[in-house]
Amino acid sequence: MPPPTPSRPSPTSRPPRPSWPALARAKERAIATKAAAEALVNAQKQH
């Protein structure tokens, strides 16, 4: 793994303040994905 160049910040470096709206959307998307997966499993069980 090459060392990060000074002209560009490394991908692992984060700003001190997290982006709360983005985190909230990611959490909601994960919950919705889980709910959809459970609904799909339930639909497959009924058939």
Secondary structure, DSSP 4 states (H G I P E B T S, - for coil): -PPPPTTS--TT---SS--HHHHHHHHHHHHHHHHHHHHHHHHHHH-
